[in-house]
Amino acid sequence: MQPLLQATGLTRNYGSLPVLRGIDLSIQPGEIVSIVGASGAGKSTLLHILGTLDRPDAGQVMLGGEDVFRLNEKDLARFRNSRIGFVFQFHNLLAEFTALENVCLPGFIAGKEEREVRSRAARLLNLLRLHDRADHLPSQLSGGEQQRTAVARALINSPALVFADEPSGNLDSHNAEELHQLFFQLRNELNQTFVIVTHNEKLADMADRKLTMKDGLIAV
């Protein structure tokens, strides 16, 4: 099977400090992969490069057959919006918009028809057990509900791949485990692919494959 994502020879330095020292990685469609490692191992840097939020000093990332770093910044931003979803430790919901409106925003940015976007947003909120919270502001939602809203937002444009950076780091243990179970539900129901950076070894072990980073490399 052709990998959904293929990274080859990724390096990244910050000044004289090497953070990534030659990463090779492939992700299959429908796979859930966790990435663990000590602070400073390069996990978030790798995730940001794979998600096209940062560029490597050297190396290549192929996503869905596209050599992403050959794109100019405008085309790369358009590609990122349509093909990649993100879930971060802090949900980053906009306080003045309802849950439904927050979920819709990437779809509106992509220029999709409003009725279509609102309909998909409502379906996603229903799938994530938030149908009765759609008209609530983030301040009216629990921590777990806020993060599930952020997951719905990540899925609104039907991305090929969702990157999650410490998605449960701000949740209690019950909500953290529920969120990770949700990723598997979404994989089973939508064939969604996830790459998850986490410090939670128990939750990382739930993934199809766990990668450990050490000193800017994936440990073998």
Backbone hydrogen bonds in HBPLUS format (Angstrom, degrees):
<---DONOR---> <-ACCEPTOR-->    atom                        ^
c    i                          cat <-CA-CA->   ^        H-A-AA   ^      H-
h    n   atom  resd res      DA  || num        DHA   H-A  angle D-A-AA Bond
n    s   type  num  typ     dist DA aas  dist angle  dist       angle   num
A0004-LEU N   A0027-ILE O   2.75 MM  23  5.72 137.3  1.93 146.9 161.0     1
A0064-GLY N   A0004-LEU O   2.87 MM  60  5.27 167.2  1.88 158.6 162.6     2
A0005-LEU N   A0027-ILE O   3.14 MM  22  5.04 163.4  2.17 139.5 143.3     3
A0027-ILE N   A0005-LEU O   2.87 MM  22  5.04 155.3  1.93 143.2 147.6     4
A0006-GLN N   A0062-MET O   2.85 MM  56  5.09 156.5  1.91 148.6 154.8     5
A0062-MET N   A0006-GLN O   2.84 MM  56  5.09 168.6  1.85 147.4 151.3     6
A0007-ALA N   A0025-LEU O   2.68 MM  18  5.00 175.2  1.68 162.7 164.5     7
A0025-LEU N   A0007-ALA O   2.90 MM  18  5.00 161.3  1.94 136.4 138.6     8
A0008-THR N   A0060-GLN O   2.90 MM  52  5.27 158.7  1.94 152.4 157.6     9
A0060-GLN N   A0008-THR O   2.97 MM  52  5.27 154.7  2.03 145.7 154.0    10
A0010-LEU N   A0023-ILE O   3.06 MM  13  4.75 168.3  2.07 129.9 127.7    11
A0022-GLY N   A0010-LEU O   2.87 MM  12  4.76 134.6  2.08 149.0 142.5    12
A0023-ILE N   A0010-LEU O   2.96 MM  13  4.75 150.9  2.05 120.6 127.6    13
A0011-THR N   A0058-ALA O   3.01 MM  47  5.27 153.0  2.09 142.2 141.1    14
A0057-ASP N   A0011-THR O   2.80 MM  46  5.56 150.5  1.89 148.9 155.0    15
A0012-ARG N   A0020-LEU O   3.09 MM   8  4.86 156.3  2.15 123.7 123.0    16
A0019-VAL N   A0012-ARG O   2.77 MM   7  5.57 156.2  1.83 154.9 163.2    17
A0020-LEU N   A0012-ARG O   3.06 MM   8  4.86 162.6  2.09 135.3 139.5    18
A0014-TYR N   A0017-LEU O   2.82 MM   3  5.17 161.1  1.86 151.7 154.6    19
A0017-LEU N   A0014-TYR O   3.09 MM   3  5.17 160.8  2.12 122.6 122.7    20
A0021-ARG N   A0216-GLY O   2.94 MM 195  5.25 170.0  1.95 138.5 135.4    21
A0031-GLU N   A0028-GLN O   3.16 MM   3  5.50 151.1  2.24 138.3 135.1    22
A0194-PHE N   A0031-GLU O   3.04 MM 163  6.47 155.7  2.10 148.9 156.7    23
A0208-ASP N   A0032-ILE O   2.90 MM 176  5.40 133.0  2.13 139.8 153.9    24
A0033-VAL N   A0194-PHE O   2.97 MM 161  6.30 164.1  1.99 151.7 154.2    25
A0196-ILE N   A0033-VAL O   2.79 MM 163  6.20 163.3  1.82 159.1 165.0    26
A0034-SER N   A0209-ARG O   2.93 MM 175  6.37 160.9  1.96 160.7 166.5    27
A0211-LEU N   A0034-SER O   2.80 MM 177  6.12 169.7  1.81 156.1 158.7    28
A0035-ILE N   A0196-ILE O   2.73 MM 161  6.04 149.2  1.82 152.0 153.4    29
A0198-THR N   A0035-ILE O   3.18 MM 163  6.44 158.3  2.23 157.1 160.5    30
A0036-VAL N   A0211-LEU O   2.82 MM 175  6.25 161.8  1.85 163.2 169.3    31
A0213-MET N   A0036-VAL O   2.76 MM 177  6.15 167.4  1.78 160.5 162.2    32
A0041-ALA N   A0038-ALA O   3.06 MM   3  5.57 146.1  2.18 141.1 139.1    33
A0216-GLY N   A0041-ALA O   3.11 MM 175  5.48 141.5  2.26 134.3 141.8    34
A0046-LEU N   A0042-GLY O   2.94 MM   4  6.06 160.2  1.98 150.9 156.1    35
A0047-LEU N   A0043-LYS O   2.95 MM   4  6.25 159.9  1.99 149.9 155.9    36
A0048-HIS N   A0044-SER O   2.87 MM   4  6.06 160.5  1.91 151.8 156.3    37
A0049-ILE N   A0045-THR O   3.07 MM   4  6.31 150.0  2.16 145.8 153.6    38
A0050-LEU N   A0046-LEU O   2.87 MM   4  6.11 169.9  1.88 159.1 161.9    39
A0051-GLY N   A0047-LEU O   2.87 MM   4  5.96 146.0  1.98 143.3 153.1    40
A0053-LEU N   A0048-HIS O   2.76 MM   5  4.98 137.9  1.93 160.5 163.4    41
A0054-ASP N   A0048-HIS O   3.20 MM   6  5.56 136.5  2.40 123.1 118.9    42
A0052-THR N   A0049-ILE O   3.00 MM   3  4.90 162.7  2.03 106.5 110.7    43
A0068-VAL N   A0061-VAL O   3.12 MM   7  6.11 139.9  2.29 163.1 174.8    44
A0063-LEU N   A0066-GLU O   2.94 MM   3  5.22 157.5  1.99 143.4 145.6    45
A0066-GLU N   A0063-LEU O   3.06 MM   3  5.22 163.3  2.09 108.9 113.9    46
A0070-ARG N   A0067-ASP O   3.08 MM   3  5.83 163.3  2.11 124.6 128.3    47
A0071-LEU N   A0068-VAL O   3.14 MM   3  5.70 162.5  2.18 113.0 118.5    48
A0076-LEU N   A0072-ASN O   2.78 MM   4  5.88 154.4  1.84 158.0 166.8    49
A0077-ALA N   A0073-GLU O   2.91 MM   4  6.06 154.5  1.98 144.6 150.6    50
A0078-ARG N   A0074-LYS O   3.12 MM   4  6.39 154.2  2.19 144.3 151.1    51
A0079-PHE N   A0075-ASP O   2.86 MM   4  6.07 157.0  1.91 146.1 152.7    52
A0080-ARG N   A0076-LEU O   2.82 MM   4  6.01 162.2  1.85 150.9 155.7    53
A0081-ASN N   A0077-ALA O   3.04 MM   4  6.18 159.8  2.08 144.4 149.4    54
A0082-SER N   A0078-ARG O   3.14 MM   4  6.32 149.8  2.24 144.2 151.7    55
A0083-ARG N   A0079-PHE O   2.84 MM   4  5.76 148.9  1.94 155.1 162.9    56
A0084-ILE N   A0080-ARG O   3.05 MM   4  5.11 149.4  2.15 135.6 138.1    57
A0160-ALA N   A0083-ARG O   2.82 MM  77  5.21 135.6  2.02 117.3 126.4    58
A0161-LEU N   A0083-ARG O   3.43 MM  78  6.81 154.8  2.50 151.0 157.8    59
A0085-GLY N   A0161-LEU O   2.91 MM  76  6.28 158.1  1.96 149.8 154.7    60
A0163-PHE N   A0085-GLY O   2.85 MM  78  6.19 162.2  1.88 156.3 152.4    61
A0087-VAL N   A0163-PHE O   2.87 MM  76  6.32 146.4  1.99 154.7 159.8    62
A0165-ASP N   A0087-VAL O   2.85 MM  78  6.37 149.4  1.95 160.6 168.9    63
A0097-PHE N   A0094-LEU O   3.17 MM   3  5.77 166.1  2.19 120.3 124.7    64
A0102-ASN N   A0098-THR O   2.87 MM   4  6.12 158.0  1.92 154.8 160.9    65
A0099-ALA N   A0136-HIS O   2.87 MM  37  5.91 137.5  2.05 154.4 162.4    66
A0103-VAL N   A0099-ALA O   3.02 MM   4  6.27 157.9  2.07 151.3 157.0    67
A0100-LEU N   A0134-ALA O   2.97 MM  34  4.89 165.6  1.99 143.8 139.0    68
A0104-CYS N   A0100-LEU O   3.03 MM   4  6.27 148.5  2.13 145.1 154.0    69
A0105-LEU N   A0101-GLU O   3.24 MM   4  6.34 136.2  2.45 145.1 154.1    70
A0107-GLY N   A0104-CYS O   2.86 MM   3  5.39 125.2  2.17 119.2 134.1    71
A0108-PHE N   A0104-CYS O   3.07 MM   4  6.34 151.7  2.15 150.9 159.3    72
A0109-ILE N   A0105-LEU O   2.92 MM   4  6.18 160.7  1.96 158.0 163.7    73
A0110-ALA N   A0106-PRO O   3.01 MM   4  6.17 142.0  2.16 135.4 145.1    74
A0112-LYS N   A0107-GLY O   3.17 MM   5  5.72 163.3  2.20 163.8 158.7    75
A0111-GLY N   A0108-PHE O   2.91 MM   3  5.08 155.1  1.98 104.8 112.9    76
A0117-VAL N   A0113-GLU O   3.01 MM   4  6.29 160.8  2.04 158.0 164.2    77
A0118-ARG N   A0114-GLU O   2.89 MM   4  6.09 171.6  1.90 160.4 162.3    78
A0119-SER N   A0115-ARG O   2.98 MM   4  6.05 153.0  2.05 143.8 151.5    79
A0120-ARG N   A0116-GLU O   3.02 MM   4  6.25 161.4  2.05 149.2 153.6    80
A0121-ALA N   A0117-VAL O   2.87 MM   4  6.06 162.5  1.90 153.4 159.1    81
A0122-ALA N   A0118-ARG O   2.98 MM   4  6.13 157.7  2.03 143.6 149.1    82
A0123-ARG N   A0119-SER O   3.06 MM   4  6.34 153.6  2.13 144.1 151.3    83
A0124-LEU N   A0120-ARG O   2.89 MM   4  6.17 158.9  1.94 155.5 160.9    84
A0125-LEU N   A0121-ALA O   2.94 MM   4  6.17 162.9  1.97 152.4 157.0    85
A0126-ASN N   A0122-ALA O   2.98 MM   4  6.14 149.8  2.08 141.9 150.4    86
A0127-LEU N   A0123-ARG O   2.88 MM   4  6.14 155.4  1.94 146.3 153.2    87
A0128-LEU N   A0124-LEU O   2.91 MM   4  6.15 146.4  2.02 147.4 156.6    88
A0130-LEU N   A0125-LEU O   2.62 MM   5  4.80 159.8  1.66 158.3 156.0    89
A0129-ARG N   A0126-ASN O   3.08 MM   3  5.05 157.4  2.14 109.8 110.1    90
A0133-ARG N   A0130-LEU O   2.87 MM   3  5.13 162.8  1.90 115.6 120.3    91
A0136-HIS N   A0133-ARG O   3.04 MM   3  5.32 165.2  2.06 117.6 120.2    92
A0140-GLN N   A0137-LEU O   2.84 MM   3  5.35 155.5  1.90 118.5 126.8    93
A0141-LEU N   A0138-PRO O   3.02 MM   3  5.22 165.9  2.04 114.1 117.0    94
A0146-GLN N   A0142-SER O   2.87 MM   4  6.12 155.4  1.93 153.6 160.4    95
A0147-GLN N   A0143-GLY O   3.06 MM   4  6.32 157.9  2.11 147.1 152.6    96
A0148-ARG N   A0144-GLY O   2.97 MM   4  6.20 151.9  2.05 144.9 152.8    97
A0149-THR N   A0145-GLU O   2.93 MM   4  6.11 147.6  2.04 142.6 151.4    98
A0150-ALA N   A0146-GLN O   2.99 MM   4  6.33 148.2  2.10 142.1 150.8    99
A0151-VAL N   A0147-GLN O   2.98 MM   4  6.31 143.0  2.12 140.3 150.4   100
A0152-ALA N   A0148-ARG O   2.98 MM   4  6.30 157.4  2.03 146.2 151.5   101
A0153-ARG N   A0149-THR O   2.95 MM   4  6.26 156.5  2.00 148.5 155.1   102
A0154-ALA N   A0150-ALA O   3.00 MM   4  6.25 150.5  2.09 141.2 148.8   103
A0155-LEU N   A0151-VAL O   3.14 MM   4  6.42 131.6  2.38 141.3 154.0   104
A0155-LEU N   A0152-ALA O   3.03 MM   3  5.12 134.7  2.24  98.2 111.0   105
A0156-ILE N   A0153-ARG O   3.33 MM   3  5.29 158.1  2.38 103.1 109.2   106
A0158-SER N   A0155-LEU O   2.96 MM   3  5.29 158.2  2.00 126.4 125.9   107
A0162-VAL N   A0193-THR O   2.95 MM  31  6.21 158.1  1.99 149.5 156.5   108
A0195-VAL N   A0162-VAL O   2.98 MM  33  6.43 152.2  2.06 158.4 163.7   109
A0164-ALA N   A0195-VAL O   2.86 MM  31  6.21 162.9  1.89 159.8 161.7   110
A0197-VAL N   A0164-ALA O   2.81 MM  33  6.19 163.1  1.83 169.4 174.5   111
A0166-GLU N   A0197-VAL O   2.74 MM  31  5.48 152.3  1.82 141.0 149.1   112
A0169-GLY N   A0166-GLU O   3.10 MM   3  5.13 165.7  2.12 110.2 114.3   113
A0171-LEU N   A0168-SER O   3.09 MM   3  5.21 165.2  2.11 115.8 116.4   114
A0176-ALA N   A0172-ASP O   2.83 MM   4  5.94 152.3  1.91 156.8 166.2   115
A0177-GLU N   A0173-SER O   3.03 MM   4  6.17 164.8  2.05 147.1 149.9   116
A0178-GLU N   A0174-HIS O   3.02 MM   4  6.22 156.7  2.07 146.5 153.8   117
A0179-LEU N   A0175-ASN O   2.89 MM   4  6.03 150.8  1.97 142.9 150.1   118
A0180-HIS N   A0176-ALA O   3.11 MM   4  6.42 161.7  2.14 150.7 154.7   119
A0181-GLN N   A0177-GLU O   2.96 MM   4  6.18 153.9  2.03 147.3 154.8   120
A0182-LEU N   A0178-GLU O   2.94 MM   4  6.16 142.0  2.09 138.5 149.2   121
A0182-LEU N   A0179-LEU O   3.05 MM   3  4.93 118.7  2.44  90.8 106.5   122
A0183-PHE N   A0179-LEU O   3.19 MM   4  6.64 141.9  2.34 144.0 153.0   123
A0184-PHE N   A0181-GLN O   3.11 MM   3  5.28 119.6  2.49  98.1 112.1   124
A0185-GLN N   A0181-GLN O   3.02 MM   4  6.41 152.8  2.09 147.8 156.1   125
A0186-LEU N   A0182-LEU O   2.88 MM   4  6.16 160.1  1.92 156.1 160.7   126
A0187-ARG N   A0183-PHE O   2.93 MM   4  6.19 145.9  2.05 140.9 150.8   127
A0188-ASN N   A0184-PHE O   2.92 MM   4  6.13 159.8  1.96 148.5 153.5   128
A0189-GLU N   A0185-GLN O   2.85 MM   4  6.05 153.0  1.92 149.7 157.5   129
A0190-LEU N   A0186-LEU O   2.78 MM   4  5.38 154.1  1.85 137.0 144.9   130
A0191-ASN N   A0187-ARG O   2.78 MM   4  4.35 127.2  2.06 121.3 127.7   131
A0204-ALA N   A0200-ASN O   2.84 MM   4  6.07 153.8  1.91 152.0 160.9   132
A0205-ASP N   A0201-GLU O   2.91 MM   4  6.07 145.3  2.04 145.8 153.3   133
A0206-MET N   A0203-LEU O   3.08 MM   3  5.33 152.4  2.16 104.5 113.1   134
A0207-ALA N   A0204-ALA O   3.15 MM   3  5.72 159.7  2.19 114.9 120.5   135
A0219-ALA N   A0212-THR O   2.72 MM   7  5.57 155.1  1.78 164.4 173.2   136
A0214-LYS N   A0217-LEU O   2.83 MM   3  5.46 159.9  1.87 158.3 165.2   137
A0217-LEU N   A0214-LYS O   3.14 MM   3  5.46 151.0  2.22 110.5 119.0   138
